[in-house]
Amino acid sequence: MPIVTIQLFKGRSVESKRLLAAKVTEAVAETIDLAPETVTVLFEEYEREDWATGGKLFSDR
């Protein structure tokens, strides 16, 4: 029962997350030979001020 966590900025549409979940599920299930029903995908969404790379907040870019 693999669990895949995807971290991204808030603002993606439900349809884009639906498509991403389907494609990730398919890839994981095929790669490790499991039924797609056993794969869980979790989305963690962040505001731009809650994410920094290289010492800079994305909200400041």
FENJO-V632082 format. One line per field, one symbol per residue. ss: DSSP state (a for helix, b for strand, c for the rest). psi: psi as a letter, one per 40 degrees, with the letter a starting at -180 (. if undefined). A space follows every 10 residues. Layout:
ss: ???
psi: ???
This chain:
ss: ccbbbbbbbc cccaaaaaaa aaaaaaaaaa accccaaacb bbbbbbcaaa cbbccbbaaa c
psi: gihhhhhiii eiiddddddd dddddddddd defihdeehh hhhhiiidee hihfehidee .
